């Protein structure tokens, strides 16, 4: 199936979140999230190899649970959120594993540096959403591990580990211009008041 014929989905920024974990001075793994990612996904579960993904991640929405930690992480010597407010992932190929799993390979651009990464992806569900507006929705979980040094993030090496574990939970909604969605459930008809009895002429 060509890309033009592959259904288009758009990431739901409310239900898409990136979780990251990184070692903190050997004591623990700091956990943070980034919400609000947006992007486009061309996806047909019967043809994983034809899938394409383009995602933009708003780095400035990073949250480590503490305002000072957030500020330090977005500082110029680390993520440099002022100059590079977004990360971007663009897939280059998809390698199916089975009906619900695949490896998505692509370029991740972070802090102006692009490196190839491999996402291990699980398709959780592909069905009509049970709530209005009842759009066809795909749900995915994905994991990967990055080296922060690969992206030039070398500051605080004695305090911050190099390995960054990523977990991504994403929902993507079928584009409204796409055909083939199930129609939304019909709203119940409003009750019709009975006609008042006609008066007879005296």
Secondary structure, DSSP 4 states (H G I P E B T S, - for coil): --GGGSPEEEE-GGG-EEEEEEEETTTEEEEEEEE--EEEEE--TT-GGG-EEEEEEEGGGEE-SSHHHHHHHTSTTTT-TTT--EEEEEEEEEEEEETTEEEEEEEEEETTEEEEEEEEEEEEEEEE-SSTT--EEEEEEEEEEEEGGGGT--TTTTTEEEEEEEEEEEEEEE-TT-S-PPPPPPPPPPPPPPPPPPPPP-
